[in-house]
Every structure is written in structure tokens, then in C-alpha cells.
């Protein structure tokens, strides 16, 4: 709706977000970003409010630039929160089901162009009736999520120096 209006106002073609197989995953990504945006902003705002203002006062006393304050004070204080949000959003991306179901009327898009891992598991278990395949896919999804979480934790320990 609004995005198509803006594209038409700029004299650009408005894509068919739902019925074009090439746009299915893009539609899901935009929908996912839009739905998680409020949660991410609230958490980041809470983290920003938790930064002690005395750090900035002392930095001002030494004549620190705004860019330097951001990279030396703000970013290091936000790294744990960003790591948390990154982990939560990646796990949520692996679990996408309801948006696919809602956007494409219970299907996985035109020609299954919007099949996600959880939708695949649902389809194999409920529709096709092969619970063994669904269980194997569930275990693979679990292992992938555990591996990604492990990599992120390892990376954050390296960045945080802990």
C-alpha cells in the first residue's frame, strides 16, 4: 500500500509483492523487518538510556569529537545489546511461519517461492503426512540455530575481550 504509493509517486513501477515468485522472499523480509522494528527500537533506546552521561561529560572536557564519542563510548556500551538483538532476530528469522501463512493465504507463495524452514516442517507434517521427514528437518533446524548462536557467542567474546 504505502510503499507502492511512494514508488508510484517517484514514477517507479510498483512490484506485485504477493503474486510474483521473485518478490516472495523480499516481501517476507520487509514484513519481518517491519514487525520486529518496534521491539528492536525499544530495546536499543533502553540501552542508550543506560549509558552513564558522565562518560560524555568527561569526553567533552577533553575535546572529543562526536564521532569519537560514538565509537569509543556509545558503541562499546551497546555491543551486548546489539549482540542480544542480533541473536534474537536471527533465531526469529529461522522460525518464520505465521507471516508466510498470513501473507500467502496458507500457502508458501506462488510455486512455493516463499518456503521457509518452519513452513517446510509444517507442510511435511500436517499436509503431506510424513512426520519422519518433518522431525528430521526439525532436528536440522535446531542444529543450525545452535551453531549460529554458538558462532555469535564466540564472536562476541572476541569483540568484548571476555
N, C-alpha and C positions, 0 to 999 in steps of 0.2 A: 504494500500500500504506500507507505510514506517513502520508501526507497525508490519505488517505481515513479512516484510523483517527482522526486528530486532528479532522477535520471531524465525523465521527460522534460523537465524544466531546463535542463542543460542540453537539450536536444540530442540525448543519447538513447539508444534503443534499450527498452526495459526487457530484461530476460523473463522467460517463463520459469519461475522459481520451482514450481511443483511438478509440471509435466515434462520438463526437459531432463533426460537422464544425465546430461553433462553438468547440470546445475544442482542435482540432488544433494551431493555431499557439501557443496558450497552453502546451500540452504540450511542444512543441518548445522554447519559450523557457525553461520551467522546467528541462527536461532540459539545455539548453545552459548555463544558469547553474550548475546543479549540477555538471556535468562540468568546467567551467573554474574553479570556485571554488578548488580546491586550488592550482593554478598561480598564480592571482592573489594568493592569500594568501602563498604562499612568496616571490614577488617583492616584495610590499609589506613583508613582515617583513624581508627583506634590506635594503630601502631605509631602513626605520626604524632598523635597527641601524647603518646607515652614518652617521646624523646624529651629529655631534660633541656629546658631552654637555656640553662646555664652554659651548655656547650657552645651555643651560638653567641652568647654574650662574650664569652672568653675569646671565641674566634674573631668577633668584631673588634675586640681590644687589640688583637694582633694584626688587624687589617686584612683578614682573609676575604677572598672574593666569594661571591655567591656560588659559583661553580665548584670551587674548592670546598666550601661548606657542605654542598650537596654530596660530593664524592667522599669526603673524609668524616662527615658526621652523620648525615641523613642515611645514606646507603648502607653503611655498616650496621646501623641500628635497625634497618628494615630487612636485612638479609634473612633472619629467622622467619619473619612473617611472610616474606616472598617465597621462601622455601616451603613453608606450610601451604600457602595458596597454590603454588606450583604442583605440589604433591596431590592436594585435594582435587585440583582441576584435571590433572592427568588421569587420576583414578576415575573421576566423573566422566571423562571423555571415553574411557573404555566401557563404561556402564550405560551408555546412551541406548535407550529403548523407547521411552514414552514419547519423546519428540518425533521419532521416526513413525511410531504408531499413529500419533495425532496428526502430523503433517500429511502423511500419505494414506490416510484412511484405512489403517490396519494392514497395509502392505509395506513392502520395503522399497517403495518408489517404482517408477516405470522400469520394467525389466530388471527388478531387484538392484537398481543402481544405488540404493541407499542402505544396503545391508550392513548392519553393524554387528559386532561380536554377540551382544546380548540378544539382538533380534534374530540372529542366526540360531542361537541356542533355543530361543522360544519357538522358532519355526520348526526346528528338528524335533523338539519335544512334543509340542502341542499339535502342530498341523500335520507334519509328516509321520509322527508316531515312532520315532527312532530314539528312545531315551538313552541308549548306549552312546550314540554319536553326540547327543546333547551333553551328556556327562563328560565325555572326553573333551569336548570343546570348552566346557566349564573349567575343567582342570587346567587346560592350556591357558585360558584367560587368567585364571588365578596365578599361574606361574609367571606369566608376562607381567601382571600387576606387581607381584612380589619382586621381580627382577628390576623393574623400573623404579620402584620405591627404594630398593637396596642401592641402586646406582645414584639416586638423588641424595640419599643419606650420606653415601660415601663422598659425593661431590661437595655437599655442604660441610662435612667435617674438614675437607681440604681447604675450602674457602674460608671457613670460620677459624681454622687453625686449632681446632679442638680435637 
